């Protein structure tokens, strides 16, 4: 009886090992994933979780959403963030990046940035009441910046402007 269990275990393991790469390639469409670009950020002295990006003459402190879990949660559940702060989403590849207002408690501006660090689309003053609507730029993007509503105007963010990661 032990021999029979052991045989089934070996068959199961060999099937699992043999099928796993094929399964992951099919399930997650790994052929479309592009390698991540090297992006450097400047860490502030207060905390390692806050970084900065520079647009024109404005330096914007940002919270990073650089994992799937952080990207899904985003700013949801927070009652606010400091007025001049934002959340910077770093996606693994350039694609049509979707943003929603799930669990959001305040309005935001949403800025899509392409793989060349240029702003490609802006949605202003997006209300939490828009959930479950999904916002997507009309072109592919690699990054998304969320700011308090009205801050994209204050920072003079416009389509075509370049984002600099870190400081010189």
Secondary structure by P-SEA (a helix, b strand, c coil): caaaaaaaaaaaaaaaaaaaaaaaaaaccccccccccbbbbbbccccccccccccccbbbbbbbcccaaaaaacccccccccccbbbbbbcccccbbbbbbccccbbbbbbbbcccccccccccccccccccbbbbccccccbbbbccccccccccccccbbbbcccc
